[in-house]
Amino acid sequence: MIKKSQLTFIVLILAIITICIIVGKITLSTKTKNYSASIENIPEHEKKALEFVTQKISGTELSIYTNYMDNKSDDERIATGRDVLSESQGLLLLYLLNRDEKEYFDLCLDWTVNNLYLDNGILSWMKTKTFQTKNTNAFIDDLRLVRSLILANEKWNDEKYLKYIRKSSKALLDYNVKNNIPLDFYDIKSKSRSNNITISYLDLYTMKKLTYLDSNWNRVYENSYELIKNSKIEGTGLYEFQYGLDQDIYITGDEISLIQSVYTMLHLAEVGEYDVEGMNWLWDEYEKYGKIFSSYLYETHEPMTDIQSTALYALIARLFYLKGEYHKAEIMLEECEKFQVMNSSSEIYGGFGNELNKEVYSFDNLQYLLSSSIIHKRN
């Protein structure tokens, strides 16, 4: 039997443990909310954006909400409000890596793997605001996480990252690749996968890195490279939307997302292949209109909207930076900053969004942060 004195001691120990856990959580929450204050030698626009992201659209352990406003959607395929995307987590990890913030990188990584890793090793594309983890991944999001881990291991020589790299590499080859061609998604519940690959999902740089870990990625890389090269729409900076594996055809609707096309050019540039024609076309569009629009008509290659995008300008900035056209990269980053809310009395001060309706997307803010960290390296 447990003596009364022993029972009292056990209760006391449990109470101390509970208090430590609570204090630890409070400390952790405070720490992440004050994270941006610890960053030095970064531009003021980036600092304000970082403060907004970590203080206004971040949950525990640097889990990033999709929007500032906690809106809801009737379509469960659309992330809103406090839904957390694997896309957002990957972008933040790459930013923290660039800023050499290992402690916060690990913090963000822990939340990501604890909340988004599925049993078979792929990454859920979203955890909803009601704490439901989706059963489906997105090939590009898994690759983005793998990229951050590979680069983190190279930078900090920490082998704990390798287990996740190996796990993801095997899972992607098993579930997201067919006939050495990547596919958009795999659903662990229905055990089904897409028959298409979105061209902008073909992250050549990361696949090339994975060839050194597993030679099975060689053919996947080669096929992905060919799919990108053959998807180019000549005379433009535009690319086809998807490739259908079963039909062996490219698929594009009436409009083309310029964000996806620029992402595709970035994937080429990161392996030393520059679409000079496409980059010249982008700059010509900018000089013609004084701005760059988010979507173009497939038939005429003319803008089909007057909508601009912070994320688009940020991606174009990275593209020009990789090519060594630093002046153009700076101009594109400045175009981003026109959308930053610099009214200190605003709820969304420092963020990139609409001050009137408080419409803010984490994608815009994270793409800007990532581009700024690449273009404005620390002294």
C-alpha positions as CSV (number, residue, x, y, z in Angstrom):
1,M,0.0,0.0,0.0
2,I,1.1,3.6,-0.7
3,K,1.6,5.5,2.5
4,K,-0.1,8.8,3.0
5,S,3.3,10.6,3.0
6,Q,4.2,8.9,-0.3
7,L,0.9,9.8,-1.8
8,T,1.4,13.4,-0.8
9,F,4.8,13.4,-2.4
10,I,3.5,11.9,-5.7
11,V,0.7,14.5,-5.8
12,L,3.3,17.3,-5.2
13,I,5.5,16.0,-8.0
14,L,2.6,15.8,-10.4
15,A,1.6,19.3,-9.5
16,I,5.1,20.6,-10.2
17,I,5.2,18.8,-13.5
18,T,1.9,20.3,-14.5
19,I,3.0,23.8,-13.5
20,C,6.2,23.4,-15.5
21,I,4.2,22.3,-18.6
22,I,1.9,25.3,-18.3
23,V,4.7,27.7,-17.7
24,G,6.6,26.2,-20.6
25,K,3.6,26.7,-22.9
26,I,3.2,30.3,-21.7
27,T,6.9,30.9,-22.2
28,L,6.8,29.3,-25.6
29,S,3.8,31.4,-26.7
30,T,5.5,34.6,-25.5
31,K,8.7,33.6,-27.1
32,T,7.1,33.1,-30.6
33,K,5.1,36.2,-30.3
34,N,8.2,38.2,-29.6
35,Y,10.3,36.3,-32.1
36,S,10.6,39.1,-34.6
37,A,12.1,41.5,-32.0
38,S,15.2,39.3,-31.9
39,I,16.0,39.7,-35.6
40,E,18.6,42.3,-36.3
41,N,20.2,43.7,-39.5
42,I,17.1,43.2,-41.7
43,P,15.3,45.8,-43.7
44,E,12.5,47.7,-41.9
45,H,9.8,46.5,-44.3
46,E,10.8,42.9,-43.7
47,K,10.9,43.5,-39.9
48,K,7.4,44.9,-39.9
49,A,6.1,42.1,-42.0
50,L,7.7,39.5,-39.7
51,E,6.2,41.2,-36.7
52,F,2.8,41.0,-38.4
53,V,3.2,37.3,-39.3
54,T,4.4,36.2,-35.9
55,Q,2.1,38.3,-33.9
56,K,-1.1,38.5,-35.9
57,I,-1.4,35.3,-38.0
58,S,0.6,32.8,-36.0
59,G,-0.7,30.2,-33.6
60,T,1.4,28.0,-31.3
61,E,5.0,27.1,-32.3
62,L,4.9,29.3,-35.4
63,S,1.9,27.6,-37.1
64,I,0.8,30.1,-39.6
65,Y,-2.9,30.9,-40.2
66,T,-4.1,31.2,-43.8
67,N,-5.8,34.6,-43.3
68,Y,-6.0,37.3,-40.7
69,M,-9.8,37.3,-40.6
70,D,-11.2,34.0,-39.4
71,N,-13.6,33.5,-42.3
72,K,-15.1,30.2,-43.2
73,S,-15.8,28.6,-46.6
74,D,-18.5,26.2,-47.6
75,D,-15.9,24.5,-49.8
76,E,-13.6,22.3,-47.7
77,R,-11.1,22.3,-50.5
78,I,-10.5,26.0,-49.9
79,A,-8.4,27.0,-46.8
80,T,-9.5,30.1,-44.9
81,G,-9.1,31.8,-41.6
82,R,-7.2,29.7,-39.0
83,D,-6.6,26.7,-41.2
84,V,-2.9,26.0,-41.4
85,L,-1.3,24.9,-44.7
86,S,1.8,22.8,-45.2
87,E,2.6,25.3,-47.9
88,S,2.8,28.1,-45.3
89,Q,4.9,26.0,-42.9
90,G,7.4,25.2,-45.7
91,L,7.7,28.8,-46.7
92,L,8.4,29.9,-43.2
93,L,10.9,27.2,-42.6
94,L,12.8,28.4,-45.7
95,Y,12.7,31.9,-44.4
96,L,14.0,30.9,-40.9
97,L,16.8,28.9,-42.6
98,N,17.8,32.0,-44.6
99,R,18.0,34.1,-41.5
100,D,20.0,31.4,-39.7
101,E,17.4,31.0,-36.9
102,K,17.9,27.4,-36.0
103,E,16.0,27.5,-32.7
104,Y,12.9,28.9,-34.4
105,F,13.3,26.6,-37.4
106,D,13.3,23.6,-35.1
107,L,10.2,25.0,-33.3
108,C,8.3,25.5,-36.5
109,L,9.5,22.1,-37.8
110,D,8.3,20.3,-34.6
111,W,4.8,21.7,-35.0
112,T,4.8,20.8,-38.7
113,V,5.8,17.1,-38.3
114,N,3.7,16.6,-35.2
115,N,0.6,18.0,-36.8
116,L,0.9,17.4,-40.5
117,Y,2.9,14.2,-41.1
118,L,0.5,11.3,-42.0
119,D,1.1,7.7,-41.1
120,N,2.6,6.7,-44.5
121,G,5.1,9.5,-44.4
122,I,3.5,12.1,-46.7
123,L,2.5,15.5,-45.5
124,S,-1.1,16.6,-45.0
125,W,-1.8,19.7,-47.1
126,M,-3.9,21.3,-44.3
127,K,-4.9,21.2,-40.7
128,T,-8.2,22.9,-40.3
129,K,-9.3,25.4,-37.7
130,T,-11.3,22.6,-36.1
131,F,-8.1,20.5,-35.7
132,Q,-8.9,18.0,-38.5
133,T,-5.9,16.9,-40.5
134,K,-6.7,16.3,-44.2
135,N,-5.8,12.9,-45.6
136,T,-4.3,14.3,-48.8
137,N,-0.9,15.7,-49.6
138,A,0.4,18.1,-52.3
139,F,3.6,17.0,-54.0
140,I,5.0,20.5,-54.1
141,D,4.4,21.1,-50.4
142,D,6.2,17.9,-49.4
143,L,9.1,18.8,-51.6
144,R,9.3,22.3,-50.0
145,L,9.6,20.7,-46.6
146,V,12.2,18.3,-47.9
147,R,14.2,21.2,-49.4
148,S,14.2,23.1,-46.1
149,L,15.4,20.0,-44.3
150,I,18.2,19.2,-46.8
151,L,19.4,22.8,-46.6
152,A,19.1,22.8,-42.8
153,N,21.2,19.7,-42.6
154,E,23.8,21.2,-44.9
155,K,23.9,24.4,-42.9
156,W,23.8,23.1,-39.3
157,N,25.0,19.6,-39.8
158,D,22.2,18.2,-37.6
159,E,21.4,14.6,-38.5
160,K,18.0,14.7,-36.9
161,Y,16.7,16.2,-40.2
162,L,17.9,13.2,-42.2
163,K,15.2,10.9,-40.8
164,Y,12.5,13.1,-42.1
165,I,14.3,13.6,-45.4
166,R,14.5,9.8,-45.9
167,K,11.0,9.2,-44.8
168,S,9.6,11.8,-47.1
169,S,11.7,10.7,-50.0
170,K,10.5,7.1,-49.8
171,A,6.9,8.1,-49.3
172,L,6.9,10.5,-52.3
173,L,8.4,7.8,-54.6
174,D,5.9,5.3,-53.3
175,Y,2.7,7.4,-53.4
176,N,3.2,10.5,-55.6
177,V,5.2,9.0,-58.5
178,K,3.9,6.8,-61.3
179,N,6.0,5.7,-64.3
180,N,8.7,8.0,-63.0
181,I,6.4,11.0,-63.3
182,P,5.3,12.9,-60.2
183,L,1.6,13.3,-59.5
184,D,-0.2,16.2,-57.7
185,F,-1.6,14.3,-54.6
186,Y,-2.2,11.1,-52.8
187,D,-5.1,10.4,-50.5
188,I,-4.3,7.9,-47.7
189,K,-8.0,7.3,-46.9
190,S,-9.2,6.3,-50.4
191,K,-5.7,5.1,-51.4
192,S,-6.1,7.0,-54.7
193,R,-3.8,9.5,-56.4
194,S,-4.1,12.2,-59.0
195,N,-3.6,11.4,-62.7
196,N,-2.2,14.9,-63.3
197,I,0.9,16.9,-62.4
198,T,0.7,20.7,-62.1
199,I,3.7,22.0,-64.0
200,S,4.6,24.5,-61.2
201,Y,4.8,21.6,-58.8
202,L,8.0,20.3,-60.5
203,D,10.6,21.5,-58.0
204,L,13.7,20.5,-60.0
205,Y,16.2,21.8,-57.4
206,T,14.9,19.6,-54.6
207,M,14.4,16.5,-56.8
208,K,18.1,17.0,-57.9
209,K,19.2,17.1,-54.3
210,L,17.2,13.9,-53.6
211,T,19.1,12.0,-56.4
212,Y,22.1,12.0,-54.1
213,L,20.0,10.2,-51.5
214,D,18.2,7.8,-53.8
215,S,19.1,7.2,-57.4
216,N,15.4,6.4,-58.2
217,W,14.9,10.2,-58.3
218,N,17.2,10.5,-61.4
219,R,14.4,9.4,-63.9
220,V,11.8,11.4,-62.0
221,Y,14.0,14.5,-62.3
222,E,14.7,13.9,-66.0
223,N,11.1,13.4,-66.8
224,S,10.1,16.5,-64.8
225,Y,12.7,18.6,-66.6
226,E,11.3,17.5,-70.0
227,L,7.7,18.2,-68.9
228,I,8.6,21.8,-68.0
229,K,10.6,22.4,-71.1
230,N,7.8,21.1,-73.4
231,S,5.1,23.1,-71.5
232,K,6.5,26.5,-72.5
233,I,4.3,28.7,-74.6
234,E,6.7,30.3,-77.1
235,G,7.1,34.0,-77.2
236,T,5.8,34.5,-73.7
237,G,6.7,33.9,-70.0
238,L,3.7,31.6,-69.8
239,Y,3.5,27.8,-69.3
240,E,0.8,25.2,-69.6
241,F,-1.1,24.4,-66.4
242,Q,-0.9,20.6,-66.0
243,Y,0.1,17.5,-67.7
244,G,-2.3,14.6,-67.8
245,L,-0.5,11.3,-67.4
246,D,-3.3,9.0,-68.7
247,Q,-4.1,11.2,-71.8
248,D,-0.5,12.2,-72.4
249,I,-1.5,15.8,-72.9
250,Y,-1.0,19.2,-71.4
251,I,-4.1,20.8,-69.8
252,T,-4.8,24.6,-69.7
253,G,-8.1,26.4,-69.3
254,D,-9.1,29.8,-70.6
255,E,-6.7,31.6,-68.3
256,I,-3.1,31.1,-67.1
257,S,-1.9,32.0,-63.6
258,L,1.2,34.0,-63.9
259,I,2.2,33.0,-60.4
260,Q,2.4,29.4,-61.5
261,S,4.3,30.3,-64.7
262,V,6.9,32.3,-62.7
263,Y,7.2,29.5,-60.2
264,T,8.0,27.2,-63.2
265,M,10.6,29.6,-64.4
266,L,12.1,29.7,-60.9
267,H,12.3,25.9,-60.9
268,L,14.3,26.1,-64.1
269,A,16.5,28.9,-62.9
270,E,17.4,27.1,-59.6
271,V,19.1,24.4,-61.7
272,G,20.9,26.9,-63.9
273,E,18.4,26.9,-66.8
274,Y,17.1,30.5,-67.4
275,D,14.1,31.2,-69.6
276,V,15.6,34.4,-70.9
277,E,12.7,34.9,-73.4
278,G,10.2,34.5,-70.6
279,M,12.1,36.9,-68.3
280,N,12.3,39.5,-71.1
281,W,8.6,39.1,-71.7
282,L,7.9,39.7,-68.0
283,W,10.0,42.9,-68.0
284,D,8.3,44.1,-71.2
285,E,4.9,43.5,-69.6
286,Y,6.0,45.6,-66.6
287,E,7.3,48.4,-68.8
288,K,4.2,48.4,-71.0
289,Y,1.7,48.6,-68.1
290,G,3.7,49.9,-65.2
291,K,2.6,46.8,-63.3
292,I,2.2,43.0,-63.8
293,F,-1.1,41.3,-63.7
294,S,-1.9,38.0,-62.0
295,S,-3.6,36.1,-64.9
296,Y,-3.5,36.0,-68.7
297,L,-5.8,34.8,-71.5
298,Y,-4.6,31.5,-73.0
299,E,-5.6,32.4,-76.5
300,T,-4.3,36.0,-76.8
301,H,-1.6,36.0,-74.0
302,E,-3.1,39.3,-72.9
303,P,-3.9,40.3,-69.3
304,M,-7.4,39.1,-68.3
305,T,-7.6,41.0,-65.0
306,D,-6.3,44.2,-63.4
307,I,-5.5,42.3,-60.2
308,Q,-1.9,42.5,-58.9
309,S,-0.3,40.2,-56.3
310,T,2.3,40.8,-53.7
311,A,3.3,37.1,-54.0
312,L,3.7,37.4,-57.8
313,Y,6.1,40.4,-57.5
314,A,8.0,38.6,-54.8
315,L,8.5,35.5,-57.0
316,I,9.6,37.7,-60.0
317,A,12.0,39.4,-57.7
318,R,13.6,36.1,-56.8
319,L,13.7,35.1,-60.5
320,F,15.6,38.2,-61.5
321,Y,17.9,37.9,-58.5
322,L,18.9,34.4,-59.5
323,K,19.7,35.6,-63.0
324,G,22.0,38.3,-61.5
325,E,19.7,41.2,-62.5
326,Y,19.7,42.7,-59.1
327,H,18.3,46.1,-60.1
328,K,15.2,44.5,-61.5
329,A,14.9,42.3,-58.4
330,E,14.9,45.4,-56.2
331,I,12.3,47.1,-58.3
332,M,10.0,44.0,-58.0
333,L,10.5,43.9,-54.2
334,E,9.6,47.6,-54.1
335,E,6.4,46.8,-56.0
336,C,5.6,44.3,-53.2
337,E,6.0,47.0,-50.6
338,K,3.3,49.2,-52.2
339,F,0.8,46.7,-50.8
340,Q,2.2,46.8,-47.3
341,V,0.1,48.5,-44.7
342,M,2.3,51.1,-43.0
343,N,-0.5,52.8,-41.0
344,S,0.6,52.2,-37.4
345,S,-2.9,52.5,-36.1
346,S,-4.2,49.7,-38.4
347,E,-5.0,46.3,-37.1
348,I,-2.9,44.8,-39.9
349,Y,0.0,47.2,-39.6
350,G,3.1,45.7,-41.3
351,G,1.1,43.1,-43.2
352,F,0.5,42.8,-46.9
353,G,-3.3,43.1,-47.5
354,N,-6.3,45.3,-47.8
355,E,-6.5,47.7,-44.9
356,L,-10.2,48.4,-45.6
357,N,-11.6,44.9,-45.4
358,K,-8.6,43.4,-43.6
359,E,-8.2,40.8,-46.3
360,V,-4.8,39.3,-45.7
361,Y,-3.3,36.1,-47.2
362,S,-0.3,34.4,-45.5
363,F,1.0,33.4,-48.9
364,D,1.6,37.0,-49.9
365,N,3.3,37.8,-46.6
366,L,5.5,34.7,-46.6
367,Q,6.6,35.1,-50.2
368,Y,7.7,38.6,-49.5
369,L,9.6,37.6,-46.4
370,L,11.3,34.8,-48.3
371,S,12.3,37.1,-51.2
372,S,13.5,39.8,-48.9
373,S,15.7,37.3,-47.0
374,I,17.3,36.1,-50.3
375,I,17.8,39.6,-51.8
376,H,18.8,41.4,-48.6
377,K,21.2,39.0,-47.0
378,R,22.5,39.9,-43.6
379,N,25.8,41.8,-43.3
